[in-house]
Amino acid sequence: MPRKPRMYMPGVPCHVIQRGNNREPCFFTEEDYRFYLVCLGEACERFGVALHAYVQMTNHVHLLMTPASESGISRVMQSLGRRYVQHINQTYHRCGTLWESRHKANIVDAECYLLTCYRYIELNPVRAGMVEHPGDYAWSSYQRNACGKYQAYIREHEIYTQLGRDPATRQAAYRDLFSDALDRNVLHAIRTSATSSMPLGNDRFREKLEEALGRRVGYAGRGRPKRRRNPDAN
């Protein structure tokens, strides 16, 4: 069965998930986390991709990125895969693959879902029971987006900048977004879109995509989410 082509569009944000092979760990020490971020930041700069939010979990990574070109994200992920896997294999005297064969990626309706995806990504450690608050987790963009901690590789999306006229105001407004838990139906929509590589957005967003692409596109299902054994699995 042929692989479903990924959909990338210049200027449209995309939620990317990269998992360890067989869901095994892909980070082993703090140096690994740091080196991954260096590789990611340098690849984003080289290929014209803006990184807005991220979280590095033990065995997977979530990224929210906006490419300047259709090929930008693919090139970032290819570069990141080669460089980081080489580091891991050399450091730990291993061989073979580290990541699943393909990363997952779905474009996001920025007007409706961008800040929700920020929250979804940075709340991963909380849903996993690793910390009680996203600010307690070291390997995410929360400290940058919510508290202003310097992270050279993060670029603010226009919708994020609309939260306030200055950095302090934006960060305070962003922290307020975390006062309420994500709605269960929203979680279901984000997960369904991510796992099936389908657009996350409303009907108007879909119509715009289809007009731009000149074809119909697959779309995540709506309605009541199915029951899951572990609702916090990411």
C-alpha positions in Angstrom: 0.0 0.0 0.0 1.5 3.4 -1.0 2.4 5.8 1.8 0.1 8.7 2.3 1.9 11.9 1.2 2.5 14.5 3.9 1.0 17.9 3.4 3.1 21.0 4.0 2.3 24.5 2.9 4.5 27.6 3.2 3.3 29.8 6.0 1.0 27.3 7.5 2.0 25.8 10.9 2.4 22.1 11.3 2.4 19.7 14.3 5.1 17.1 14.0 5.6 14.0 16.1 8.7 11.9 16.0 8.7 8.7 18.1 11.4 6.3 19.1 11.5 3.0 17.3 9.1 0.5 19.0 8.4 3.4 21.4 11.8 2.9 23.0 13.8 5.8 24.5 15.5 8.3 22.2 17.1 10.4 25.0 19.4 9.0 27.7 21.2 11.9 29.3 20.8 15.6 29.5 23.5 16.0 26.9 21.2 14.1 24.4 18.3 16.5 25.0 20.6 19.5 24.5 22.3 18.1 21.4 18.9 17.3 19.8 17.8 21.0 20.4 21.1 22.2 18.8 20.5 20.0 15.8 16.9 21.1 15.5 17.6 24.8 15.9 20.4 24.8 13.3 18.4 22.8 10.8 15.4 25.1 11.2 17.6 28.1 10.5 19.2 26.5 7.5 16.0 25.4 5.9 13.8 28.4 6.7 11.5 26.8 9.3 10.2 28.7 12.4 9.9 26.6 15.6 7.2 27.8 17.9 6.8 25.1 20.5 8.3 21.7 21.4 8.5 19.1 24.1 11.1 16.3 24.3 9.6 13.3 26.1 11.7 10.2 26.9 10.6 8.3 23.8 9.1 10.9 21.5 9.1 14.6 20.5 6.4 17.1 19.6 7.2 20.1 17.4 5.1 23.0 16.2 6.7 24.6 13.2 5.9 26.9 10.3 7.9 26.4 7.1 8.8 29.1 4.6 8.8 26.5 1.7 6.9 23.3 1.1 10.0 21.2 1.5 11.3 23.0 4.7 10.0 20.7 7.4 10.9 17.5 5.5 14.5 18.8 5.1 14.7 19.7 8.8 13.5 16.3 9.9 15.9 14.5 7.5 18.9 16.6 8.7 17.9 16.1 12.3 17.5 12.4 11.9 20.9 11.9 10.3 22.8 14.1 12.7 21.2 13.1 16.0 21.1 9.4 15.2 24.8 9.5 14.4 25.4 11.2 17.7 23.5 8.5 19.6 25.0 5.6 17.8 28.5 6.8 18.3 28.0 7.8 21.9 26.4 4.6 23.0 28.1 2.2 20.6 24.9 1.1 19.0 23.7 0.7 15.4 20.5 0.6 13.5 17.5 2.9 13.6 16.5 5.1 16.5 13.2 6.6 15.2 10.1 5.1 13.7 10.3 4.9 9.9 8.3 8.1 9.4 7.5 11.1 11.5 3.8 12.2 11.8 2.8 15.6 10.6 -0.4 17.6 10.1 -1.0 21.2 9.2 -2.9 23.3 11.7 -5.5 26.0 11.4 -3.7 28.8 13.1 -6.7 31.0 13.8 -8.6 28.2 15.6 -6.0 25.8 16.9 -2.5 27.3 17.1 -2.4 28.3 20.8 -4.3 25.1 21.7 -1.5 23.1 20.0 1.1 25.1 22.0 -0.7 24.0 25.2 -1.2 20.4 24.0 2.5 20.1 23.3 3.8 21.7 26.5 1.3 19.9 28.7 2.6 16.5 27.6 4.7 15.9 30.7 1.7 16.8 32.9 -0.6 14.4 31.2 2.1 11.7 31.4 2.3 12.2 35.2 6.0 13.3 35.1 5.4 16.8 36.6 2.5 18.6 38.2 3.0 21.8 36.2 4.5 22.4 32.7 7.0 24.9 34.2 8.5 22.1 36.2 9.7 20.2 33.1 13.0 21.2 31.7 12.7 20.0 28.1 9.9 22.0 26.6 9.3 25.5 25.2 7.0 26.5 28.2 9.7 28.3 30.0 10.3 30.4 26.9 6.7 31.1 25.9 5.3 31.5 29.4 8.2 32.9 31.3 10.5 34.5 28.8 13.5 32.3 29.4 15.9 32.7 26.5 15.8 29.9 23.9 17.6 30.8 20.7 15.7 28.4 18.5 12.2 29.6 19.3 10.4 32.0 17.0 7.1 33.6 18.0 4.1 33.1 15.8 2.1 36.1 14.9 -0.9 34.8 16.8 1.3 34.4 19.9 2.5 38.0 19.6 -1.1 39.2 19.6 -1.5 38.1 23.2 0.1 41.4 24.3 1.9 44.5 23.3 5.2 43.6 25.1 6.9 40.4 26.2 5.8 40.5 29.8 2.1 41.0 28.8 2.3 38.2 26.3 3.8 35.8 28.7 1.2 36.6 31.4 -1.6 36.1 28.9 0.0 32.8 27.8 0.3 31.5 31.3 -3.4 32.3 31.8 -4.2 29.9 28.9 -3.0 27.1 31.2 -5.5 27.8 33.9 -8.1 25.4 32.4 -7.5 21.8 31.2 -7.8 21.0 27.5 -11.3 19.9 26.6 -11.5 16.1 26.0 -13.0 16.7 22.5 -10.1 19.0 21.6 -7.6 16.4 22.8 -9.3 13.9 20.6 -9.3 16.2 17.5 -5.6 17.0 18.0 -4.6 13.3 18.4 -6.7 12.1 15.5 -5.3 14.7 13.2 -1.7 14.0 14.3 -1.9 10.2 14.0 -3.7 10.3 10.6 -1.7 13.2 9.2 -4.9 15.1 8.5 -5.5 18.9 8.8 -6.6 20.2 12.1 -9.1 23.0 11.6 -12.7 24.0 10.8 -14.6 23.6 7.5 -13.5 27.0 6.3 -9.9 26.0 6.7 -10.5 22.8 4.8 -12.1 24.7 2.0 -9.2 27.1 1.7 -6.8 24.1 1.6 -8.7 22.4 -1.1 -8.9 25.6 -3.1 -5.1 26.1 -2.8 -4.3 22.5 -3.6 -6.9 22.0 -6.3 -8.1 18.7 -4.7 -10.0 17.3 -1.8 -8.1 16.5 1.3 -8.6 14.0 4.1 -9.9 15.4 7.3 -10.1 14.3 10.9 -13.4 13.0 12.1 -15.6 15.0 14.5 -17.9 14.0 17.2 -17.7 12.2 20.5 -14.2 10.7 21.0 -13.9 6.9 21.4 -13.0 5.6 24.8 -9.3 4.9 25.4 -7.7 2.7 27.9 -5.2 5.5 28.7 -6.7 8.9 27.8 -3.4 10.7 28.4 -1.3 8.6 26.0 0.4 10.8 23.5 
